[in-house]
Amino acid sequence: MNLKMAAALTLFSAMACVSTASAQNWLVNPPAELSRECAYGDCEDGYGILEVRTEIGTNRYEGTFQDGEFHGQGRYEVMVSRSARAYYEGDWVMGVREGRGTYWNGVSDLYIGQWQNDLRHGRGAYFFGVQDWTPNKHSEHWLQNNVENYTGEFVEDLYEGDGTYRWPDGERYEGEFYANEKHGNGTFYYSTGSRRDQYWQYGRFIR
């Protein structure tokens, strides 16, 4: 294992932890709510726009409701600072992200994929260092081939199952993951075009 790869593995583990925290922070520690208003339509059982005023700005949900909860298809924009806005757009089940959706953390990280019980769960792709993101700026395929990312299986917000981690220079690891660590068989593809089959145990390189 070369030095570049060893350093990348350390960075990979750190970024996995950061991405998990950032994906949840906007809902776990929201700023204090000051008021809410249905600005348009039916925010109880239909289609509407709900505006929620907080200490740092106004959050906005546009989509369908059931019993006053986000339900069906909708987009929820959340102020994560006075100048940055995160959003989730996709499927909801009674106020919980469930199904397929896109999450942007308002800074540089983007997730597109499956959700279950407000967690990334199923097939998805998490992209790092995305600059000036706007919806549909790039296709998911373009992002997977041009931006540092993990694409594969998630279990309760963790990289778990078969997946691919790609670095900015195009080098990538394809193989098995468990709890955000490489675990099992995999293959490292170098930018030179060569490859190396590997075996890992809980993030520790075996051979």
C-alpha positions as CSV (number, residue, x, y, z in Angstrom):
1,M,0.0,0.0,0.0
2,N,1.6,3.3,-1.1
3,L,1.7,6.6,1.0
4,K,-0.9,8.3,-1.2
5,M,-3.4,5.5,-0.6
6,A,-2.7,5.4,3.1
7,A,-3.3,9.1,3.5
8,A,-6.4,8.8,1.4
9,L,-7.8,6.1,3.7
10,T,-7.4,8.3,6.7
11,L,-9.1,11.2,4.9
12,F,-11.9,8.8,3.8
13,S,-12.7,7.7,7.3
14,A,-12.7,11.3,8.5
15,M,-15.0,12.5,5.7
16,A,-17.4,9.6,6.3
17,C,-17.9,10.7,9.9
18,V,-18.3,14.4,8.8
19,S,-20.8,13.5,6.1
20,T,-22.9,11.5,8.5
21,A,-23.0,14.4,11.0
22,S,-23.8,17.0,8.3
23,A,-26.6,15.0,6.8
24,Q,-28.5,15.0,10.1
25,N,-27.5,18.3,11.8
26,W,-30.0,20.5,10.0
27,L,-32.9,18.5,11.6
28,V,-31.3,17.4,14.9
29,N,-30.2,20.8,16.1
30,P,-32.5,23.3,14.3
31,P,-32.5,27.0,15.4
32,A,-35.5,28.1,17.5
33,E,-38.7,28.5,15.6
34,L,-40.4,31.9,16.0
35,S,-43.5,31.4,13.8
36,R,-45.0,29.5,10.9
37,E,-47.5,30.4,8.2
38,C,-49.1,28.7,5.3
39,A,-48.2,31.1,2.6
40,Y,-50.1,29.3,-0.2
41,G,-52.6,26.5,-0.7
42,D,-53.5,23.8,1.7
43,C,-50.8,23.0,4.4
44,E,-53.0,20.5,6.1
45,D,-54.2,18.0,3.5
46,G,-53.1,19.0,0.1
47,Y,-50.5,21.0,-1.8
48,G,-49.1,24.1,-0.2
49,I,-46.2,26.3,0.8
50,L,-45.3,26.5,4.5
51,E,-42.9,29.2,5.8
52,V,-41.2,28.8,9.1
53,R,-39.4,31.8,10.6
54,T,-36.4,31.1,12.8
55,E,-33.7,33.0,14.6
56,I,-31.5,32.9,11.5
57,G,-33.9,33.1,8.6
58,T,-37.0,31.6,7.1
59,N,-37.3,27.9,6.2
60,R,-39.7,27.0,3.4
61,Y,-41.5,23.8,2.4
62,E,-43.3,23.4,-0.9
63,G,-45.1,20.2,-1.6
64,T,-47.9,17.9,-0.4
65,F,-49.2,17.5,3.1
66,Q,-51.2,15.0,5.1
67,D,-52.5,15.8,8.5
68,G,-50.3,18.8,8.6
69,E,-47.1,16.8,8.0
70,F,-44.8,16.8,4.9
71,H,-46.1,13.8,3.0
72,G,-45.6,12.7,-0.6
73,Q,-43.3,14.9,-2.8
74,G,-41.8,18.1,-1.5
75,R,-38.9,20.4,-1.1
76,Y,-37.8,21.7,2.3
77,E,-35.2,24.5,2.4
78,V,-33.6,25.1,5.7
79,M,-31.3,28.0,6.8
80,V,-28.2,26.5,8.3
81,S,-26.6,29.9,8.8
82,R,-27.6,33.4,8.0
83,S,-26.1,33.0,4.5
84,A,-26.3,29.3,3.7
85,R,-29.4,27.2,2.9
86,A,-29.6,23.4,2.9
87,Y,-32.4,21.6,1.2
88,Y,-34.0,18.2,0.8
89,E,-36.2,17.4,-2.2
90,G,-37.9,14.1,-2.7
91,D,-40.2,11.7,-1.0
92,W,-41.7,12.2,2.5
93,V,-43.8,10.0,4.8
94,M,-45.5,11.9,7.6
95,G,-42.7,14.4,8.1
96,V,-39.8,11.9,7.6
97,R,-37.5,11.5,4.6
98,E,-38.5,8.2,3.1
99,G,-38.0,7.0,-0.4
100,R,-35.7,8.7,-2.9
101,G,-34.4,12.2,-2.5
102,T,-31.7,14.8,-2.9
103,Y,-30.0,16.5,0.1
104,W,-27.6,19.5,-0.2
105,N,-25.9,20.6,3.0
106,G,-25.7,24.3,1.9
107,V,-21.9,24.3,1.6
108,S,-20.2,21.6,-0.5
109,D,-21.8,18.1,0.1
110,L,-24.5,16.5,-1.9
111,Y,-26.4,13.2,-1.5
112,I,-28.7,11.7,-4.1
113,G,-30.3,8.4,-3.3
114,Q,-32.6,6.3,-1.1
115,W,-33.8,7.3,2.4
116,Q,-35.4,5.3,5.2
117,N,-36.6,6.8,8.5
118,D,-34.7,10.1,7.9
119,L,-31.4,8.2,7.2
120,R,-29.5,7.4,4.0
121,H,-30.5,3.8,3.5
122,G,-30.3,1.8,0.2
123,R,-28.5,2.8,-2.9
124,G,-27.1,6.3,-3.1
125,A,-24.2,8.6,-3.9
126,Y,-22.5,11.1,-1.6
127,F,-20.5,13.8,-3.4
128,F,-17.8,16.0,-1.6
129,G,-16.5,19.4,-2.6
130,V,-19.3,20.3,-4.9
131,Q,-19.1,24.1,-5.6
132,D,-22.0,26.4,-6.1
133,W,-24.6,23.6,-6.4
134,T,-28.0,24.3,-7.9
135,P,-30.6,21.6,-8.7
136,N,-29.8,19.8,-12.0
137,K,-26.5,21.7,-12.5
138,H,-24.9,18.4,-13.4
139,S,-26.2,14.9,-13.9
140,E,-25.7,12.2,-11.3
141,H,-23.5,10.3,-13.8
142,W,-21.3,13.4,-14.4
143,L,-20.8,13.9,-10.7
144,Q,-19.9,10.3,-10.1
145,N,-17.1,10.6,-12.7
146,N,-15.8,14.1,-11.9
147,V,-16.2,14.7,-8.2
148,E,-14.9,12.9,-5.1
149,N,-17.6,10.6,-4.0
150,Y,-18.9,7.4,-2.5
151,T,-21.5,5.6,-4.6
152,G,-23.0,2.4,-3.4
153,E,-25.0,0.9,-0.6
154,F,-25.9,2.7,2.7
155,V,-27.3,1.1,5.9
156,E,-28.7,3.6,8.4
157,D,-26.5,6.4,7.2
158,L,-23.3,4.4,6.9
159,Y,-21.4,3.1,3.9
160,E,-22.2,-0.6,4.0
161,G,-22.4,-3.3,1.3
162,D,-20.9,-2.9,-2.2
163,G,-19.6,0.5,-3.2
164,T,-17.1,2.6,-5.0
165,Y,-15.0,5.5,-3.5
166,R,-13.6,7.8,-6.1
167,W,-10.8,10.4,-5.5
168,P,-10.5,13.7,-7.4
169,D,-7.6,12.4,-9.5
170,G,-9.8,9.5,-10.8
171,E,-8.3,6.8,-8.6
172,R,-10.9,4.7,-7.0
173,Y,-11.6,1.7,-4.8
174,E,-14.4,-0.7,-5.7
175,G,-15.4,-3.3,-3.1
176,E,-17.1,-4.2,0.1
177,F,-17.7,-1.8,3.0
178,Y,-19.0,-2.2,6.6
179,A,-19.8,0.7,9.0
180,N,-18.0,3.3,6.8
181,E,-14.9,1.1,6.6
182,K,-13.5,-1.1,3.8
183,H,-14.3,-4.6,4.8
184,G,-13.9,-7.6,2.6
185,N,-12.7,-7.9,-1.0
186,G,-12.1,-5.0,-3.3
187,T,-10.0,-3.6,-6.1
188,F,-8.0,-0.3,-6.2
189,Y,-7.7,1.3,-9.6
190,Y,-4.8,3.7,-10.1
191,S,-4.8,6.7,-12.4
192,T,-2.1,5.0,-14.5
193,G,-4.6,2.4,-15.5
194,S,-3.2,-0.4,-13.3
195,R,-5.2,-2.2,-10.6
196,R,-4.6,-4.2,-7.5
197,D,-7.0,-6.7,-5.8
198,Q,-7.1,-6.2,-2.0
199,Y,-8.6,-7.7,1.1
200,W,-9.6,-5.5,4.2
201,Q,-10.9,-6.2,7.7
202,Y,-12.8,-3.3,9.4
203,G,-10.7,-0.7,7.7
204,R,-7.4,-2.5,8.2
205,F,-5.5,-3.5,5.0
206,I,-4.7,-7.2,5.1
207,R,-3.3,-7.9,1.7
